[in-house]
């Protein structure tokens, strides 16, 4: 491997490692300040990794986080901040649940129909922000935040018994979906089942890498994100790329809730997971928008979620895991900037050394010519 490649790998790894180390240290300081043992909570959570049922829970939860983070990462690569992933996936999951409860087709048709319903719903909701940005210059951050609020209101309306809602006790639901739309899981025995759509998360990660790194579209997307003016000079339409990126980001976001919807709950209710879109932002940052990095970050987040309940049985607050997640996000931002500055200084020193070496060599050659 060339020296330059080694430096790139070092810079790519240094940020997440520093962020995690700082987050662990700061979390330990919080525990010490509250009069708690700073080591035992982490030891207890690490012990949970040895239990097969916890492993299944982690994988299942990570699949949701991974898809949401990929949606965020698509926007990041285009220099867009799609903060509306949360509203996009929730509205998409509800629409898929409604379709699944009111249509009963053969599984070979029903499941693809539900996937397409979620995909197009997410794309449509993100596309609103994309159209506003390219036509009126509205910030996608402001637009997607507002769309999150609107999505919540739309969901509340669709839950009305006179629309598509079905009351189950005090819970609002969309009614149970027909079994032809259920995706069977991977049976792990007493440990439970791994969601069948974990495979979808893996395929999306592979597709994300191929499209961004092995296609002209991916190059245009990355080029537009790096410099719109330079991309426009090379014949790329920045507005078209902005709208396309928002549509793709929303489409992927729409799929984020399907592993649990089609693999477990089979209805959209008040108990359906929320906040996954916001967690996806931190996971995408920690994973540096890389499909492999995002996978590790998603597993880390899922581990913190599923291992932390054990802390309640040992006199610790499980909220320490939430604190750690927040500290990871803060540490990521700071450490990445520090690593970027360090990388720039190294590059400047290297260029300076090469210029100095070239100047010395040129002077030496000039002396040789003059001596002749």
N, C-alpha and C positions, 0 to 999 in steps of 0.2 A: 504493500500500500504506500502511495506517495505521501510525502511529508504534509502536503496541503490537505490531503484527504484525512490524514490522522488528526490534524488540527480541527477540521470540520466535525469529525466524530466527537472529539474532546469537547468542543463547544456545545454540541447538541446534547451530550450527556451531563455536562457540568451543571447546567441550569436546574433540571429536575432533581439531581442529587443534592445540590445545595439547598434547594427549596424544601425538600423533605427533611434534611438534617436540621435546618433552622426551625421548621414546624415542630419537630419532635422536641427540640430543646425548649422552645417557647411553651409548648404544652406542659413539659416537665416543670417549668418555672411557675406556671399557673397552678399546678398541683401542689408545689411546695408552698406557694403563697396561701393556699387554702388549707394548709396543714396536712396534706395527704402524701402518701408514698409516691414519688415521681416515676417509679419503675414498675411497680406491681400492675397498674392498669394495662400497660402495654404487654406485659407478660401474660396476663389473663386473656387479652384479645388474641395474642399469637397462639395461645393454647387452643383456641376455638378452630384454628385452621386444621387441626387434626381430626375433627369430627366430620364425617361424610355428609350429614344433613346440612351442616353449616356451609360446606363446600358447594352443595347444590344450590343453596340459597344465594350464595355469593355469585355463582355463575349466572343464575337467573336474573338477579338484580343488575349485574354488570352488562347483560345484553341490552337492557333498556337504556342504561347510561351510555353505552357505546354508540348506539344509533343516534341518540340525542347529541352526543359530542361530535359525531361525524357531520351532522347538520350544521352545527356551529362552526366547525372547522372549514367547511365549504365556504362559508361567508368570510371567515378570517383570511383564507387564501386569496380572496378577491378584495381584501381590505374593507369588508363589510361586517357590521356587528349585528347579526340577527339575534336580537335579544327576545324575539317573539316565539322561539321554539316551544316554550311552555304552552302558550295558547294554541299553537299549531297542532301539537301532538294531542292535546286534550280534545280539541274540537274534532280532529280526525278520528280519534278513538271512539268518540260518541257517535259520529256519523256511521262508522263501521258497525258499531253495536246496534244501531237502529236498523240498518240494512240487514244485518244478520238475524235480527229478531222478526223481521217482517217478510223476509224472502227465504224460501226453503228449496234450494236447488241441489243437484248432486255435488258432492264434495269437490270434484274436479273443476267445477264451475264456481261454486260458492266461495271457496277460499281465495282464488285469484280475484273474484269480484270484491271481496272485503279488502284485500290488499290494495287494489286499484282505488277503491273508495277512499281509503285513508290517504293514499299517495296524492290523489288529485285534490282532496280537501286541504291537506297541508300546503300543497303548491299554490292553490287558489288564495289561501289566507296570507301566505308570504308574498304572493304576487301583487297583492294590493299595495304593500309597502314598496315593492320594486317599481311599480308603475308610478307611484307618488314621487319616488326619488328621481326617476329618469325624466319625468314630464314636468314636475313642479319643484324639484330640488329639495324635497322634504327629507330630512335626516331619517335614515332607516331605524335609528335607535328610538327616536321619538315615535315614529309611525308604528313600530312593532310593539312598543310598550302600550300604546293606546289600543292596538289590536288585541293585546292580551286581555285588557279589561273588557273589550267588546265581546271577545270569545267567551269570557265567563258569563256575561249577560245572555248570550245566545244559548249557551248550555243550560242556564237556568230556565230560559223560555222553553226549550225542547223537553225539559223534564216535567213540564206541566202535564197533569193527567189528561187534559183535553187536547194535548199535542201528541207526544210520544212517550210520556212518562208513565211509569208503573210503580205505584206505592207498595213497598214491602215493609210493613211495620212503619218505622219512622224514617226509613231510608228511601231516597229517590233513586230509581233505576230506570233502565230502558227496556226491562224485561229480559228474560233469558234468551240467548241466541239459539237458533236451531243447531243441533249437533253436527249437521253437515259442514258447519263453519268452524268447528273446533279443530285445532291442530294437535294431534297426539304428541305427547312428550317422549323423552328418552327415559325409560324406566331404570332407576338406579336402586331398586329394591327398597329396603327400609329407609334409605336416605331420601326417598321421594323421586320426583321426576324433573328432569331438565327440560325447559321449554323447547318445543320443537322448532320455534322460530329463532333459537340461538343460531341455527344454521344461516338464517337470513342476515343476522348481524355480521357473521363471518364473510358472507358473500358481498355484503355492502362494503366491508373494509377492503376486500380484494379489488372490487370495482372502483372504489375511491382511489386506490393507489395506481391502478392501471390507467384510469382516465386522466389523472393529474400528471402522471409521469411518462406516459407512453402514447399520448394522443395530441394532435394539434390543438384540439379544444382545450385540453389541460394546460398546454403551453400558453395559449392566448389568455386563459383565465389567470394564470400566475403572473404573466406579463402585465395584464391590466391592473392587477392588484399592486404590483410593484411600482408602476408608473403609467398612469392613464395617457399622458401626452406621448410617451415613447411607444406605447401600444398603438395609439391612434396613428402615429407616423408610419408604423409598419403595416397599416391597413386594417387594424382591429377596431371595431366599433365599441367604445367603452360603455355606452348606454345599453347596447344589446347584451354585452357581457354582464353588466350589473343586473339587468332584469333576469337573464338566464340563471345567474348564480343564485339569486333570491328564489327563483322557482325550484331549482334543484335542492337548495337548502330546505325549503319548506316541504318538498316532497319527501325527503329523507326524514325530516322531523315528524311528518305524519305517520311514519311507520314505527316510531319509538314506543308507542303504547301497545302495539299489537302482540308482542310476545306474551304479555300477561293477560291481555284481553282474550286472545284466541287459545291460550294455553292454560288458563286458570279461572279467571273471574267469569268469563262468558257473558258479562253485562257491564254497562257503564253506570256506576253508582257513586254515592258520596264517599265510598271507601276506595275509589280508584286512586292510584298514586298521583300526587301532584308535585310540582317543583322540579321534576326531572330535567326540564329544559334549562333551568337556571343552574343546576348542578353540572349540566353538560358544558357550560361555559368554562368552569374551573377545570373540568376534566380535559377539555380540548387544549386549554392553556398549558396544563401540566404535561400533556402528551405532545406538545409542540406541533400540533396539527398533523402528526404522523400516525398512520393507522395502527402501527405496532405500539407506539408510545401511548396512544389513546387507549388501547386495549389494556395495557398495564395500569394506566391511571384509573380506568373504569373498574378494574378488579380491586384496586386499592380502595376506592371510594365505597364499593360494595362491601369489602371486608370491614371497613370502619362502621358501616351501617349494621351489618348482620352480627358482628362480634361484640359490639358495644352493649347490647342488652345484658350480657353476662355480668357487667360491672355492677348492676343494681343488686346482685346477690352477694357482693363483697364490700358493700359500704361505699361504693364510688358512684358518682353520677354519670350516666351514660352520655350525658351532653358533652363530656370531654371529647367524644368523637366529632361532634358538630364543631366544637371549638377548633379542633385540629384541622378539620376541613377548611374552615375559614382562614386559619393561619397558613395553610398550604397555598391558598389562592393569593394571599398577600405576599407570601415568600416567593411565589412564582414570579409575580410582577417585578419585585425588587431584584431577585437573583438574575432573571433574564436580562434586565437592563444592565446589571453589573457585568455579567458575562459578555454582553454585546460590546460594552465599552472596552473591556479587557481585550476582546478579539480585535476591535478596531485599532487599539494601541499596538498590539502585536503585528498586525498587518502593516501599520505605518512604519514601525521599526524595521520590518523585513524589507519593505520597499526602499526605505532610506538606506539600509545596508547594501542593497543591490545597486542603488544609484551610486553610492560611494565607491563600491567595488568597480563599477563600470567607469567611473571618473578616473580612478587610479590606473586601471588598465589602459584607458585612452591616453593618459599622460605618459605612461610607459612606452606605448607604441609611438607616440609623437617624438619622444627622445631618441628612439631607435632610428626613426626615419631621418631625424636631424643629424644623427651621428654618421649616417651613410653619406 
